[in-house]
């Protein structure tokens, strides 16, 4: 009987530990008891930008974390949703007022990716980074010919003449094209204004560069679209210096993954891991897939 009582007490004890670490880990970086070092926060913006939720969440967390003295927004993106890119831009700008943000572009930081970077204190890219592409595009598929071949027909009942703009079973009317062009021009002007204000450039100069063309990092630097040339290591050193840290060996702080600790996770963890590794959150990599406005 005694052995069963002891076994029950043991599992109750582990269950209590599970609940304790679950509460701690679920708090994210502010609840991280394993690292209290000051350092540079790293936030990744990768792939096509369809949502801003995770990046905004990470920015807020680092903005409120006293151990994070500066932030790097590491960009590997060809662009994406206008709204999401603008949301990230605004929050990067908000964060930069609290602590310095350095936008570091890898192989690509174009269109919405470049838009997001505009809120940073400094923007740096590699000489061969593909960036720029200042512009807006909307694509509507026209499947009218295909539908005729397969005998497909649709009946549309709508409340207004413009309610089914972009329908795939017919071409755009001249009125619809004018409507869409007006929307594109408005969003484009917002983009141009953001570049002009944050790069301290005349809008006329920006419009001369904003025909959708891609620039290399070197060309972007010469045009004044970025602040300097360098890789991720250079960005880390720059961010550390701006944050008052040692630029040679700064601590890198990544967003903590919110996950619940459980006894099952502990018991099924690999044998070559230490006991504490079962409690330490992993670092997620952002990855988006989307096609549309870029």
N, C-alpha and C positions, 0 to 999 in steps of 0.2 A: 504493500500500500504506500509505503514511504517513498518509493521511487516514482510513483505516479504523481504524488503531491509535489515532489521536487521538480518533476518535468513540467507540471502545470505552472508552478511558480516561475520557472525559467522562461516559458513562452509568454507569460503575462509580462515579465520584465522586458523581453524583447519587443513585445507589442507596445509597451510604454515608450521605449526608445524610438520605435517606428513613428509613433504619433508626434513625438518631440521633434524629430528631424524633418518630418513631413511639414510641420508648421514653419520650421526655420527655412527649409529649402524653398517652399512655395512663395516666400517673400521676395525671391530674386536677389539681386546684388546687395540691397540694403540689409538683407537678412543673412548674408554670407559670413559665417563665423570663422571660416578657414583662411581668409585673406583680408588683412587690414592695411596693406601697403598702399601708398599713394602712387598713382601712375596715370597713363594715357588710356582713355577708353577707346575701343575699336568697334565701330559699327559698320556692317557691310551692306551695301546696296547692290545686289546682283541680279542680272537678268532683266527681262522686260518688266516695267513698273506697272503693276495693275492695282496694287493696294499700298497704302502708306501705314497701315495699322502697326505692324511690327517695328518699323523704323521709328515711328513717333513714340512708341512705348519705350524703346531703348534710349532714345534721346531724353525723354522725361526722367527715366531712371538714372542716367548718368548726370543729368542736370542737377538732380537732387542728392547725388552721392558725393559726400565731401572728399572721399578718397580719389575721385576722378578729377584731375586738375586741368585736363584738356582732352579733346576728342578728335579722332580721325574718322571721317566718313569715307570709307574705301569704296570706290565706285567702279563697277564692271557692268555697265548697262548701255544699250543702244537707245533707250528712251522708253516711252510707254504712255500711260494715261495722263492726260493734261491735269485733271483734278488731283490725282495722287502725287504727281510731281510737284505741283504747287503747294500741296500740304506739307510735303517734306521740306521744300525750300523755306516756307514760312517758319517751320519748327526749328530748322537748322539756324535760321537767322535769330530766332528767339533764344536758342541755346547759346549762340555766340555772344549774346549780350551778357550772359552769366559766366561763361568760361570759353576760352578760344577753341574754335573748330577749324580743322584743316581738312579740305577735300583732297583726297589722293586718288587720281585716276590710274587705272591699270591699262589694259589693252584698249578699252573703250569707255568713254563717258560723254555720250552725245545726246542731243535733243533733250528729252526729259531728264536724262542723267546729268547733263550740263546745267539744266534749270535748277535741279536740286542742289548742285554744288555752289550756286550763286550766293547762298546765304552764309557761306563759310568766311572766316577771317582771311584765309589764304587758300588758293587753288593751285595745286601742282600736278604735273603730268609727265609722263615719259616723252622723250622727243618723238617717238613713233606712235603715241596714243592717238586713237581716232576720237576727235571731239568736235564741238561746234554743232553743226546741223540745226541751226536756229530756225525753226519753222514749225508748221502744223500741217497735218495731212489727214484726210478722211477718205476711206475707200468704201464704195458700195458695189457689191457684185451684181452684174446684169446677166441673169440666166434666162432671159426672154427666148433666145434661140433654142436653148436646151429644152425649155418647157414646151415649145411648139413641137419639137421632135417627138417628145414622149406623150404628148396630148394632155399635158397638165394645164388646168385653168383654175383661177381663184376668183371668188366673188368677195369684194370688199365693201363693207358698210362703215362709214366713218363720220365723225362729228364735224370735221373741218377739212378744208382742201389740203392742208399740210400735214395731216395726222399720219399718213403713211409715206412720208418722205424717205427715199432710199429703198423702196420696195424692190425686190429682186426680179419681179416678173415684168418690169417695164423700165424704160429709160427715164432719167430725170427730166422734168419739164423745165422750161427756162425760168419760171417763177421759183421752182424748188432749188434750182442751181444758184439763183441769186440769193435765196435765203441761206443756203449752206455757205456760200462764199462770204456772206456778211458775218456768220458765226466764226468762220475761219479767220477772217481779218481781225475780228475783235480779240480772239484768243492770241493771235500773232502779235498784235499791238501790246498785249499784256506781257508777252515774252520779251519783246524788244524793250519795253519800259523797265522790266526787271533787270535786264542786262545793263542798260544804260545807267540805272541808279546804283547798282551794286558794283559795277566795274568803273564807275565814274567816267562815262563816255557820252558824247553827244548822241542823241537818238538817230540823227542823220548818219553818223558814222556806223552805228550798230546796224541800221537798215541796209547799208551797203554790204555788210558782212552776212546779213540774215536772209540769204536766198536759198537756204537749205543745204548749202555746201558743207562738206566735211573738211576739217582742218587736222593736220598732224599737231602733236603737242608743240613742236617747234614753231609751226606757223601760228598757232593760237597764242603763243607767248609773244611773238613779234607783233601780233595784232592787238595785244592787250586784253585778250579774253581770259588768260590765266596769269598767275603771279610768278611762276618759275617752273623749271624742269627738274625732275628727280623721281626716284622710285619710292616704294613703300618705306624703305629704311630712312630715306631722306625726310619723308613726311613725318615719321615717328620722331626723328631728331628735332624737326621744326616745331611739332606740337609740344614736345617735352620742354623745349626752351620757352615757348610762349606760356606754358603752364608753370614755369618756375622750377622745373625738374632737371635732373642731370640728363643732358641730351645724348650721352654716350651709352648709358644702360638703363633706360627707363623701364619701369614695370608696365606690362601691357595688360589691360583689364578688358575682358570680353563679357558680353551680356550673359547672364546665367539663364539656363533653360529652366522653366518652371515645370517641375515634375514631382509627383508624389512618391515618397519613399515607402516601400512596403517590405514586410518580412519575406515575401516571395522573391522580390528583387534581390534581397540580400543573400538568400539561400541559393539562388540560381546564378549568382554572379560568378565570373570566371575565377578559377583557383589561383591564377597568377596575378590577380589584383589584390591590393592591400585592402584591409577592412574599411578604411576611411573612404576609399574610392567608390564604395557603394553609396556614399552619401553626397559626394561632390557632384554638382550639376555639370553636364556637358555643355559645350558651346555650339549653338546652332548656326548654320550658314543659311542666309536668306536666299531663296531661289523662286523666281516668279516666271510664269509662262503666260503670254498674252499676245494677241495681235489686234491692231485697231489703230486708234489715233496715236501718232508718234511725233 
